[in-house]
């Protein structure tokens, strides 16, 4: 069976066992750019957990006669059931005990997400605004080689008796440990310093720009103040502030990137700048606005 036919059958069968009438929305998302290939994504209206299953791995199991179509569908059902059962109600007795902070603190992580036009989504969870986007608190769960990221509601703070700042600090420490920053130099023939900043996994790597001390480290590497271009949620571009890298060009490049990607991958519509003197990251203003502020 060809992959395209297999994919169509999987979608049909998945929608049969996980019907739209019960709040399920099933899509296939191409994440080849991030090393994940095509993923079967299962959303449910009353759940914050969003399981993702590799289409290519399922097809490989099928094509090598390791699993029948029926067994592949059972795998999908089991993955969804496991993901949703891992996050019970706060007063539940199964799964993770949200009432015990010691039970969840090592699972906490943060991810940088778009904040522009995203207030309603952010308001349902725990987050902190940043110069670029917002850091959102998640529970990172790994089960049978499947990664599930679950957002936590604000009621967890009261139930655990822990402040938001304490949880966010712990989550940041965990995130850095799990996904240390990766800085990749790009050769520009000496015209200007240029780096790509991500993390070890390459997933939601833009979060690395918020790591403590990261901006100062990038300033030392660049040897000058720099622009930050939020390419997407997976990486940011660091460009030294020189005449060879005009802000007008950088803005147009970001605008073009954002036109070509889905809204879920976008981080911001704006270019930012970091000043070593002020030690602050801020949005770049147009020259007219700068003149008005002087």
N, C-alpha and C positions, 0 to 999 in steps of 0.2 A: 504494500500500500504506500502510495506517495505521501510525503509529509503534508502537502496541502489538503489531501483528502482526510488524513488522520486528524489534522487540526480541526477541520469542519465537523467531523464526527464527535470529537471531544467536546467542542463547543455545544453541539446539539444535546449530547448526553448530560453535560454538566448543567445546562439550563433546565433539563428535565428533572434532575434530582435536587437542584437548588433553584426553584422557580422564582420568577420576578414577583409573583403575587405574595411571596413570603419575605420580600425586601431584599432579595439578592440581585446584585448587578455584576455580571461576569464579562470580563474583557481580556483580550490578549494584547500585551504591550511589548513593543520591541525595545529591549534594553541592551542590544548588542554593543552599543557605544560604551557601555559601562561593564562589559565583560559578562553579562548575565544572559544574553540571548533573548528569545521570546519567552515571556512569562505569562502564565494564566493567573489573572488577578481577580480575587473574589471579595467584593464589598457587600456588606449587609447594613441596612439602614440603622439598626439599633446597636451596632457594634463598632468600637473604635479600632479593633484588630483587623488588619487587611492581609490575609494570607496570600502568598505568591508561590507558584509552583512552576518549575522549569518545563516548558513544552518540549524542548530538545531532549531532556533527560527522559521524559515520559515516552517520547517517540523512540528513543534508543532502546528502552526496555521492551517496547512493543516489537520493534523491527528485529531484535535479537531473540525473539520468542521467549523472553523472560516473563512477560505479562501479556495477557489478552486485553482487548478493549475493556471488557467488564472489570478486570482486575485493576486497570489504570483508573477507571472511574471510582472504584472502591478506594484507591489511594487518595484521590481528590477528596472524597467524602471524609475519609479518616483524617486527612490534613486539616480540613475545615473544622471538623468536630474537635480535634485536639487543640487547634488555635483558639476557638471560642470557649472551650472549657478551661483553658489555662488562665483565663481572666474571669473569675466568678464575681458575683455581687459582693460588695464590701462585707455584708453580714454572712456570707457563705462560709462553708467549712471545707470545701474542696479547693484544690489548686493552691495558689499563692495566698498567704494570709496578709492582706493589706493592713491589718490592724497592728502588725508587728514591723516596725521600721527596719529592724535588723534583718528581717526576711527579704526585704526588697531593695535595700540600699546598694548592694553590689550589682543589681540589675539595671540601675538607673543610668541613662545616658541622655545627652542633649543633641539636637539637630537644628541647624540653621535653616529657617524657612522664610519664604516671602511674607512680608507684612503688609505691603501695599494692596489694598482692596481685599484683604484676607482677615479682617477683624472678627467676623462671625466664627470662622473656623478656629482661630486662635482662642477665642473667648471660652470655648468648651474645655480647655485644658489648662495646664500650668506652663507659663512662658515668661520670658524677659525680653523686652525690646532692646535692640542693638542698633548701632549706627546703620548697619545693613541688616534688614530683616529682623527676625525674632528667634531667640533660642527656645525651642520647645522641648519639654521634658517627656521622655519615653521610657518604657520598660522594654529592655532588649531580651528576647527569649529565643533560645536555640533548641530546637527539638527535632531529632531525626534528620539532621542536615538542613532543616528549614529554619529560616530566620523570620521571626515575627516581631514587629515593632508596635507596641500598644501604648496609646496615650493614656495619661492618668488624669482623672477629674480633680477639681480643686478640693473636693470633700476628703481626699486622701490626706491632705495636710492636717485637717482637724482630727481625723480618725487616728492618725499616727502620732499626733501631738508634736509635730516637727514643723519648723518654719520653712517657708519657700526658699529662703536664701540657703538654708542648710541642705535641702534636697538638691538645689541647683549646683551648689558647690561640690557635693558628692558626685553628682551626675557628670560634671565637668571632669573631675579627677578620673572617673571610670572611662569616660570617652577618650581622653588623652592616652590612657593605658591601653585600651583596646585598639584605638586608631590613631597612632602617632602621626604628626604632620609629615608630608613629603613635599619637598620643594625641588622643582625640576627647572634648571636653567634652559633658556632658549637662546640660540645663537642669532644675534642681529648684526654681526660684523662690526661690533663696537659702537653701533649708533646709539643704543640706550640699553640699560639693564632691563631684562625681561625674564620673569619667572612664572611658572604655573604652580599654584599652591593647591594641594589636595590632601588626602590622607592615605594610609596604607591600603585600605580596601578599595579606594576610588569611588566609594558610595557616600553621598552627602559630604563630600570632602571640603566643601566651602566652609563647613563648620570650623575648620582649622584656623580661619582668620580670627576667631574669637578666643583661641587658646591664650591663656595668660603669657605675656611676654612675646607673643608671636609677631606683633607689629614692630616692636623694637628690634627683634632679630632680623626681620626682613629689611628694616632700615639699614642695618649694618651690612647686610649682604648686597644691597643695592648701592650703598655708598652715597645715597642722596634721598630726598623726599620722593614719594612715589604715588602713582595712581593705582587704585584698586578697581578692577573691572569684574563685576559679578557675572561671570560667563554663564553659570547655571548653578544649581544646588550642589553639584559635584566638584566644582573647581572655581577658583578665582584667579584672575591674571594680575600680576604685579608688574607695572611698567614705570621705569624711572622718569621723573619729571624733567624732560629736556626738550629743546626746540625740535628735536627729531621725532618726538611723539606728541603732536598737537592734540589738545583735548577735543577739538572738533572731530578729528578723525576717530578718536577712541569712542566718542559718543555714537558716531554713525556705525561703527563696527558692532557695538553692543546692541544698537537698535536693530541691525540686520540679523544678529544672532537670535534675538528674542522673537523676531518674525518667523524664524525657521523652526522653533521648538515649541513643544506643548506648554501650556500654562503651568502644569505641575512641575516642570523642570526649571522654570524661570525663578530667579531670586530677586532681581531688581531691574528697574528701567533706567537707573542712574549710575554715573561714574563717581567714585569717591576718591579722596586724597588723604594721605597721611603726612603730617608735619612732625619732623623730629624735634623741633623746638617746642611745639605745643603738646607733643605726644598724644595727639588726638586724630581719630579717623572721622572725617566729615564729608558730607556730600559736596561735590564740586558745584560752585555757583556759576551762572553765566556772567560774563564780564560786565554787562549792564547792571546786574544785581549787585555785583561787588562794588561798582562805582557808587551806587545808591547807598550802600552801607558805610562807605567811607565818610 
